[in-house]
Amino acid sequence: MIESLLKLSLAFALLLGTPWAGTTFAQEADSGEAAEASDEGGEEASAAGAADQDAKDPPYEPITTVNPQIPPDQLEILVKPLTKSELQGEADAWLELLRKKAKQIAAAQLAVKKTNEAMDAGDGRAAEAAMKAADAVQKKAEAEAEATEKEMSEKAQKQLGLDEAPPTPGDDSADQEDASGDEDAAGETTGEAAGDTEGDAQGGMGAAASAKKEQLLADVSELQDQRTAIADRLEVVLYSLELKGGDVEEYRNYAVAVSGIDLDATDASATWAAITGWLASKEGGQRWLWNIALFLLILLITWIAARVIAAVVNWLLERKVKLSTLAEKLISRTIKDVIMLIGFAIALTALEIDITPILAAIGAAGFIIGFALQGTLSNFASGLMILINRPFDEGDVVNAGGVTGTVNQMNLVSTTFRTFDNQTIHVPNNEIWGSVITNITANDNRRVDMEFGIGYEDDFEEAERIIREVVTQHELVLEDPEPMVVMHELGDSCVKIVCRPWAKTSDWWTVKTEVTRRVKQRFDQAGISIPFPQQDVHLYQHAAETAG
């Protein structure tokens, strides 16, 4: 086995152009003499060789089919240095193997149909004829598939200079021969038993057909595994051929057309055997179970990594870079989303989904998508301007875009506000940046503007004194700047007194409501009225003039 593998490796190296592979000193000497002879030949020999080059070149013989069970990763390395024309020949060879395997599966499925006919037959002769037809179809397809595989392997061995085929794991040709011998013996025994009586023959033929069907269904599951393995290796060759400009659509269409499992709704046992066989097969249920587990594992690892990296970035931005809280959270959240997107794309490859066409389609449709999402792109640009200029931060009370509320969070498309009555409002960034932005809580201190009206018959100086006492005695009013209380306007129905104390921004609403309440109470105690707007209407009556 080791000697055969060494021969195979040396042959591959020689084919790929490695100068030391399989070369002896005598061969090097012969090569040198041949080179000198070629130089002495002159231009005439070169011209003659160029003229006959096309006629002398033999057709390309595939080399990768020397071992149809070659691991896909090794096959990927082997086909990488091949040219486009060489890969075309390799693809044709693997396609032929796939075609023969598909034909063998179809023959086995047809044999299942024939065994059903034998089981349903009313007489022994019809059952025996159906069984013979099933055996003939199956054996013919097996012979063709084995002949094709042997032919491909021998051609590859000849091209590589190997004397014998490399060992392949799971070689059970002897077992297959023994099984076929057992089947023939069983058939002969069944035939002998059938010759006793017609009833016994029918019963024995029915049992043989049932056993044959079970064996055929097991063979179909095994053949489908082999077909999947060949299709995987064909895809490796096609991928390399596509990278080098080859047309692979026809190959892939055929591979898709012959793949999958066929379910016969009219045959419950065959359907159940197909499902259970696929679930238990290495290239079917086991393979997809591993793929799904790997998909979920990649997503889990990506989620953990994204959270850790986002937390580290957020920590660095808080301590090393002076940015707003909104910008810090947006950057960390964006990094987390990007990592999750990359991880999801990698996880899709675990499900054997090729994301290259998806990315190509997105790139090709980039202009159309950009035109359709021009409003979103405008919001994106506005979001960047807000992050750069920082007119507000998370937790600020802001009046922007026609909404007044506390800034809850922000992304590159919209900003979320929570109003004072606990409503959540999403405002596009374009509307915020394109309008006046009022940050109510941007400063630590804020002036509280209040206005009180008293009647003209009341003492306004007493009213000013009462208001000033209420303001100065309030514990949340700041002493610096000094509160201002002054009469500033004679209105239509009242004398207006302005009160303007200062307070912490967080205490603004409390100061406004409590000062207003206390002033009203003190005015009532002092007998100072707070008039409301009123209008006097005067009616004049004139005697009607009588007509003369």
C-alpha positions in Angstrom: 0.0 0.0 0.0 2.8 2.5 1.0 4.7 1.7 -2.3 1.6 2.4 -4.4 0.9 5.7 -2.6 4.5 6.8 -3.1 4.2 5.9 -6.8 1.0 7.9 -7.0 2.6 11.0 -5.3 5.7 10.8 -7.6 3.5 10.5 -10.7 1.5 13.5 -9.7 4.6 15.5 -9.1 6.0 14.5 -12.4 2.8 15.4 -14.2 2.7 18.8 -12.5 6.2 19.6 -13.7 8.3 19.0 -10.6 11.9 18.6 -11.9 13.1 16.0 -9.3 10.0 13.7 -9.4 10.9 10.3 -10.8 14.2 11.6 -12.4 17.5 9.7 -12.3 21.0 10.8 -13.2 20.8 8.7 -16.4 17.6 10.4 -17.4 19.2 13.8 -16.8 22.1 12.9 -18.9 19.7 11.7 -21.7 17.8 15.0 -21.4 21.1 16.9 -21.8 22.1 15.0 -24.9 18.6 15.4 -26.3 18.7 19.1 -25.7 22.1 19.4 -27.5 20.7 17.4 -30.4 17.7 19.6 -30.5 19.9 22.7 -30.7 21.9 21.2 -33.5 18.7 20.5 -35.4 18.2 24.2 -36.2 15.2 26.0 -37.3 14.1 23.3 -39.7 13.3 20.8 -37.0 11.5 23.5 -35.0 9.3 24.5 -37.9 8.5 20.8 -38.7 7.7 20.2 -35.0 5.4 23.2 -34.9 3.6 22.2 -38.0 2.9 18.7 -36.8 2.2 19.6 -33.1 -1.6 19.6 -33.4 -1.6 16.2 -35.2 0.7 14.6 -32.7 -0.9 15.8 -29.5 -2.9 12.9 -28.1 -6.3 13.5 -26.5 -6.2 14.5 -22.9 -6.5 11.6 -20.5 -7.9 12.5 -17.0 -5.7 11.8 -14.0 -7.9 12.7 -11.0 -10.1 9.6 -11.5 -7.3 7.2 -10.7 -9.0 7.0 -7.3 -12.7 7.9 -7.3 -12.7 8.0 -3.5 -9.9 10.7 -3.4 -10.7 13.1 -0.5 -12.1 16.4 -1.8 -9.4 18.6 -0.1 -6.7 16.6 -1.9 -8.6 16.8 -5.1 -8.8 20.5 -4.7 -5.0 20.7 -4.5 -4.5 18.4 -7.4 -6.7 20.3 -9.9 -5.4 23.8 -8.9 -2.4 23.8 -11.4 -4.4 22.3 -14.3 -5.3 24.4 -17.3 -8.8 25.1 -18.5 -8.6 22.4 -21.3 -7.2 19.9 -18.8 -10.0 20.7 -16.3 -12.5 20.3 -19.1 -11.3 16.7 -19.6 -11.4 16.1 -15.8 -14.9 17.4 -15.6 -16.0 15.1 -18.5 -14.5 12.1 -16.8 -16.2 12.8 -13.4 -19.5 13.6 -15.2 -19.3 10.2 -16.9 -18.8 8.5 -13.6 -21.8 10.4 -12.2 -23.9 9.5 -15.2 -23.1 5.8 -14.9 -23.8 5.9 -11.1 -27.2 7.6 -11.8 -27.9 5.0 -14.4 -27.1 2.3 -11.9 -29.5 3.8 -9.3 -32.2 4.0 -11.9 -31.7 0.3 -12.8 -31.9 -0.6 -9.1 -35.1 1.4 -8.7 -36.5 -0.3 -11.8 -35.6 -3.6 -10.3 -37.6 -2.7 -7.3 -40.6 -2.1 -9.5 -40.0 -5.5 -11.1 -39.9 -7.2 -7.7 -43.2 -5.5 -6.9 -44.6 -7.1 -10.0 -43.3 -10.5 -8.9 -44.9 -10.1 -5.5 -48.2 -9.1 -7.0 -48.1 -11.8 -9.7 -50.8 -14.4 -9.5 -48.8 -17.3 -10.9 -45.3 -18.6 -10.4 -44.1 -18.1 -14.0 -45.0 -14.4 -14.2 -43.3 -13.9 -10.8 -40.2 -15.8 -12.0 -40.1 -13.7 -15.2 -40.3 -10.5 -13.3 -37.5 -11.5 -11.0 -35.3 -12.5 -13.9 -36.0 -9.1 -15.5 -35.1 -7.3 -12.3 -31.8 -9.3 -12.0 -31.0 -8.6 -15.7 -31.5 -4.9 -15.4 -29.5 -4.5 -12.2 -26.6 -6.7 -13.4 -26.3 -4.8 -16.7 -26.2 -1.4 -14.9 -23.7 -2.7 -12.4 -21.5 -4.1 -15.2 -21.5 -0.8 -17.1 -20.7 1.3 -14.0 -17.9 -1.0 -13.0 -16.5 -1.0 -16.5 -16.6 2.8 -16.7 -14.9 3.2 -13.4 -12.3 0.7 -14.3 -11.7 2.3 -17.6 -11.3 5.8 -16.0 -8.9 4.4 -13.4 -6.8 2.5 -15.9 -6.5 5.6 -18.1 -5.4 7.7 -15.2 -2.9 5.0 -14.1 -1.5 4.9 -17.6 -1.2 8.7 -17.7 0.5 8.8 -14.3 2.8 5.8 -15.1 1.4 3.6 -12.3 1.6 -0.2 -12.6 -1.4 -0.9 -10.3 -4.3 1.0 -8.9 -3.9 2.7 -5.6 -5.6 1.0 -2.7 -9.0 2.3 -1.9 -10.6 1.9 1.5 -13.7 -0.3 1.8 -12.9 -2.5 -1.2 -15.6 -5.1 -1.0 -15.6 -6.6 -4.5 -15.0 -10.0 -3.0 -17.9 -9.5 -0.7 -20.0 -8.4 -3.6 -19.1 -11.5 -5.5 -19.9 -13.7 -2.5 -23.2 -11.8 -2.1 -24.0 -12.3 -5.8 -23.1 -15.9 -5.5 -25.3 -16.3 -2.5 -28.1 -14.6 -4.4 -27.6 -17.0 -7.4 -27.6 -19.9 -5.0 -30.7 -18.6 -3.3 -32.3 -18.2 -6.7 -31.4 -21.7 -7.7 -32.8 -23.0 -4.4 -35.9 -21.0 -4.9 -36.2 -22.4 -8.4 -35.8 -26.0 -7.1 -38.4 -25.4 -4.4 -40.7 -23.9 -7.0 -40.6 -27.1 -9.1 -42.3 -29.2 -6.4 -45.8 -27.7 -6.5 -47.4 -24.7 -7.9 -48.6 -23.4 -4.6 -45.2 -23.9 -2.9 -43.5 -22.2 -5.9 -45.7 -19.2 -5.6 -45.0 -18.9 -1.9 -41.3 -19.4 -2.3 -41.1 -16.9 -5.2 -43.0 -14.3 -3.1 -40.6 -14.7 -0.2 -37.6 -14.4 -2.6 -39.1 -11.3 -4.2 -39.6 -9.7 -0.8 -36.0 -10.5 0.2 -34.7 -9.2 -3.1 -36.7 -6.0 -2.7 -35.1 -5.4 0.7 -31.7 -5.9 -0.7 -32.4 -3.6 -3.7 -33.6 -0.8 -1.4 -30.5 -1.1 0.7 -28.4 -1.0 -2.5 -30.3 2.1 -3.7 -29.4 3.9 -0.4 -25.7 2.9 -0.8 -25.6 3.9 -4.4 -27.1 7.3 -3.6 -24.2 7.8 -1.1 -21.7 6.9 -3.8 -23.5 9.3 -6.2 -23.3 12.1 -3.7 -19.6 11.5 -3.2 -18.9 11.6 -7.0 -21.0 14.8 -7.3 -19.0 16.5 -4.5 -15.8 15.7 -6.3 -17.2 16.9 -9.6 -18.1 20.2 -7.9 -14.5 20.6 -6.8 -13.4 20.2 -10.5 -16.1 22.5 -11.7 -15.2 25.2 -9.2 -11.6 25.3 -10.4 -12.8 25.2 -14.0 -15.1 28.1 -13.4 -12.3 30.2 -11.9 -10.3 29.7 -15.0 -13.1 30.8 -17.4 -14.8 27.5 -18.2 -18.5 27.0 -18.7 -19.9 24.8 -16.0 -23.6 25.4 -16.2 -24.4 22.3 -18.1 -22.5 20.1 -15.7 -24.1 21.6 -12.6 -27.6 21.3 -14.2 -27.1 17.6 -14.7 -25.7 17.1 -11.2 -28.7 18.8 -9.7 -31.1 16.9 -11.9 -29.8 13.5 -10.8 -29.3 14.4 -7.1 -31.7 13.9 -4.2 -33.9 10.9 -3.3 -36.9 9.7 -5.1 -40.0 8.8 -3.1 -42.7 6.6 -4.5 -46.0 7.4 -2.9 -47.5 4.1 -4.2 -45.0 2.0 -2.5 -44.9 2.6 1.3 -42.1 0.2 2.1 -39.9 1.7 -0.6 -40.6 5.3 0.6 -39.9 4.4 4.2 -36.7 2.6 3.2 -35.6 5.6 1.2 -36.2 8.0 4.1 -34.6 5.9 6.7 -31.7 5.0 4.4 -31.0 8.6 3.7 -31.2 9.5 7.4 -28.7 6.8 8.3 -26.4 7.3 5.4 -23.0 9.0 5.8 -23.6 11.3 2.8 -27.2 12.0 3.7 -28.7 12.4 7.2 -25.3 12.1 9.1 -23.8 14.7 6.8 -26.6 17.2 7.2 -26.8 16.6 11.0 -23.1 17.5 11.2 -23.7 20.5 8.9 -26.5 21.8 11.0 -24.6 21.3 14.2 -21.6 23.1 12.7 -23.9 25.9 11.5 -25.3 26.4 15.1 -21.9 26.2 16.6 -20.5 28.9 14.3 -23.4 31.1 15.1 -22.9 30.6 18.9 -19.2 31.3 18.7 -19.9 34.4 16.5 -22.5 35.7 19.0 -20.1 35.3 21.9 -17.2 36.9 20.0 -19.4 39.8 18.8 -20.5 40.5 22.4 -17.0 40.4 23.8 -15.5 42.5 21.0 -18.3 45.1 21.3 -17.8 45.3 25.1 -14.1 45.8 24.7 -14.6 48.5 22.0 -17.2 50.3 24.2 -14.8 50.1 27.2 -11.9 51.6 25.1 -14.2 54.4 23.7 -15.3 55.3 27.2 -11.9 55.6 28.7 -9.5 56.4 25.8 -11.6 58.5 23.3 -13.9 61.3 24.2 -17.1 60.6 22.3 -20.7 61.0 23.1 -22.6 58.1 24.6 -24.7 57.8 21.5 -21.5 57.5 19.3 -19.9 55.0 21.6 -23.0 52.7 21.7 -23.5 53.1 17.9 -19.9 52.2 17.1 -19.9 49.2 19.4 -23.4 48.1 18.1 -22.3 48.5 14.5 -19.2 46.4 15.1 -21.3 43.7 16.7 -23.7 43.7 13.8 -20.9 43.4 11.3 -19.3 40.5 13.1 -22.7 38.7 13.3 -23.2 39.3 9.6 -19.7 37.9 8.7 -20.3 34.9 11.1 -23.7 34.2 9.5 -22.1 34.2 6.0 -19.5 31.7 7.3 -22.2 29.6 8.9 -24.1 29.4 5.6 -21.0 27.8 4.0 -21.3 25.0 6.7 -24.7 24.3 5.2 -23.0 23.9 1.8 -24.6 27.1 0.5 -22.4 29.1 -1.9 -22.7 32.8 -1.0 -20.6 34.0 -3.9 -23.7 34.3 -6.3 -25.5 36.2 -3.5 -22.7 38.7 -3.0 -22.3 39.0 -6.8 -26.0 39.7 -7.2 -25.9 42.3 -4.4 -22.9 44.0 -6.0 -24.6 44.0 -9.5 -27.8 45.5 -8.0 -25.9 48.0 -5.9 -26.9 51.0 -8.1 -30.6 50.0 -8.1 -30.6 49.4 -4.4 -28.9 52.7 -3.8 -31.4 54.5 -5.9 -34.3 52.8 -4.1 -32.8 53.6 -0.7 -31.8 57.2 -1.4 -34.0 58.3 1.5 -32.3 55.8 3.8 -28.9 57.0 2.6 -29.9 60.6 3.3 -30.8 59.5 6.9 -27.5 57.7 7.1 -25.6 60.9 6.1 -27.7 62.9 8.6 -26.9 60.4 11.3 -23.2 60.8 10.7 -23.5 64.6 10.9 -25.4 64.3 14.2 -22.6 62.0 15.6 -19.9 64.3 14.5 -21.5 67.6 15.7 -23.1 66.0 18.9 -26.0 68.4 19.4 -27.5 66.0 21.9 -26.6 62.8 23.7 -28.4 59.8 25.2 -30.7 60.9 28.1 -31.0 64.5 27.0 -34.4 66.1 26.7 -34.6 67.4 23.2 -37.1 69.2 20.9 -36.3 68.1 17.4 -38.2 67.0 14.3 -41.4 68.1 15.8 -41.0 65.8 18.9 -40.1 66.6 22.5 -38.8 63.9 24.6 -35.8 62.1 26.1 -33.3 60.6 23.6 -33.4 56.9 24.2 -31.1 55.5 21.4 -29.9 56.3 17.9 -28.7 54.4 14.9 -27.6 55.6 11.5 -31.1 55.8 10.2 -33.3 57.1 13.0 -33.4 58.4 16.6 -35.7 57.0 19.2 -37.4 59.4 21.7 -39.3 58.5 24.8 -41.9 61.2 25.5 -43.0 62.3 29.0 -46.2 60.3 28.7 -44.1 57.2 27.9 -44.5 57.0 24.2 -41.7 55.7 22.0 -41.3 57.7 18.8 -38.8 57.0 16.0 -37.8 60.1 14.0 -35.7 59.8 10.8 -32.3 61.5 11.2 -32.9 63.5 8.1 -35.9 65.3 9.7 -33.9 66.0 12.9 -30.8 67.4 11.1 -32.9 69.4 8.7 -34.8 71.2 11.5 -34.1 73.3 14.6 -32.6 71.2 17.4 -33.3 72.4 21.0 -31.4 70.6 23.7 -33.4 71.4 26.8 -31.1 69.7 29.3 -27.7 70.6 27.7 -26.8 73.0 30.5 -26.7 72.4 34.3 -28.8 75.5 35.2 -31.9 76.9 33.6 -34.1 80.0 34.2 -37.7 79.5 35.1 -39.9 82.1 33.4 -43.3 82.8 35.1 -45.8 85.7 34.8 -48.5 86.7 37.2 -51.4 89.2 36.6 -53.1 91.3 39.2 -56.0 93.7 39.0 -55.6 97.4 38.5 -57.2 98.2 41.9 -54.6 95.9 43.7 -51.3 97.0 45.2 -48.6 95.8 42.7 -45.8 96.6 45.1 -47.3 94.2 47.7 -47.7 91.6 45.0 -44.0 92.0 44.1 -43.0 91.5 47.7 -45.1 88.4 48.1 -43.7 86.9 44.9 -40.1 87.7 46.0 -40.6 86.1 49.4 -42.0 82.9 47.9 -39.1 82.7 45.4 -36.3 83.4 48.0 -37.7 81.0 50.5 -37.9 78.1 48.0 -35.1 75.6 48.7 -34.5 74.7 45.0 -34.1 78.2 43.7 -30.5 79.3 43.2 -29.2 82.4 44.9 -26.8 83.1 42.0 -28.0 84.3 39.6 -30.3 86.4 41.7 -34.0 86.0 41.0 -35.7 88.8 39.2 -39.3 90.0 40.1 -40.6 93.1 38.3 -43.7 94.6 36.9 -43.2 95.0 33.2 -46.5 95.5 31.4 -50.0 97.0 31.8 -52.2 94.6 30.0 -55.8 95.0 28.8 -57.3 93.5 32.0 -54.4 93.2 34.5 -51.0 94.4 35.6 -48.4 91.8 34.6 -45.5 91.0 37.0 -42.6 88.8 35.7 -40.8 86.3 38.0 -37.5 84.8 36.7 -35.7 82.6 39.2 -32.8 80.1 38.4 -32.7 76.4 39.3 -31.0 73.3 38.4 -32.1 71.8 35.1 -33.3 68.7 36.8 -35.4 70.9 39.2 -36.9 73.2 36.6 -40.4 71.6 36.5 -40.6 71.3 40.3 -39.7 75.0 40.9 -42.1 76.2 38.3 -45.1 74.3 39.7 -44.4 74.8 43.4 -43.7 78.6 43.1 -46.9 79.1 41.1 -48.9 77.2 43.7 -47.5 79.1 46.6 -47.9 82.5 45.0 -51.6 81.8 44.3 -52.1 80.8 48.0 -50.4 84.0 49.2 -52.4 86.2 46.8 -55.6 84.7 48.2 -54.5 85.4 51.8 -53.6 89.0 50.9 -56.8 89.6 49.0 -55.0 90.2 45.7 -57.1 89.2 42.8 -56.0 87.6 39.6 -58.4 88.9 36.9 -59.3 87.2 33.8 -59.8 88.8 30.4 -63.2 90.4 30.0 -65.0 92.6 27.5 -67.8 95.2 28.1 -70.5 95.4 25.6 -72.6 98.6 25.4 -76.0 98.7 23.7 -77.5 102.0 22.3 -81.1 102.3 21.2 -82.4 105.0 18.8 -86.0 105.9 18.2 -87.2 104.8 14.9 -88.0 107.6 12.5 -91.5 107.4 11.2 -92.2 108.1 7.6 -93.9 111.5 7.1 
